[in-house]
Amino acid sequence: MPSTTTTRPYEVMIIIDAELDEETIRAAVERWLQLIESKGAQRGHVDFWGKRRLAYEIKHKTEGYYVVLQARAEPQAMEELHRVLSLADEVIRHKVLRIPEKVYGPPKTAGAAPVAESA
C-alpha cells in the first residue's frame, strides 16, 4: 500500500506547570496545535487529564497538569513541536511518540467488551 503522503500518527504527552490556571493551559495547548497545523499536520484527539501528582519532584514541582494530544504529521512538524516544547517555560516534561496506526484516535472505553473476531 504505497502512500503519496508521509504523515504518520503521533501522540504527545505534555506535563505543564500545575500552578497555571486552566485557561492559560488550554491557550498554550491551542498555540502548539496551531503550530503543527501550520506545518501541515492534522489535529487528532486531545485529552486534558488535569492535575496529577508527579512520581518524583521535577524542577521543584510535585504536581503537573497532564495533556495528551494526537496528530497526523510529517516528522519535521513534530520535530518543531519538540523544539518549542523544550523551550517553553510552562512545560515541565514532554514526550513525542510515533504510534501504531491501530492505536490512533480517542481512547477506547475501559469497560467495553472486546469485539469477537469471526474464525
Helices and strands as residue ranges (DSSP letters): E 8-17, H 22-38, E 42-58, E 61-73, H 75-87, E 91-98, G 101-103
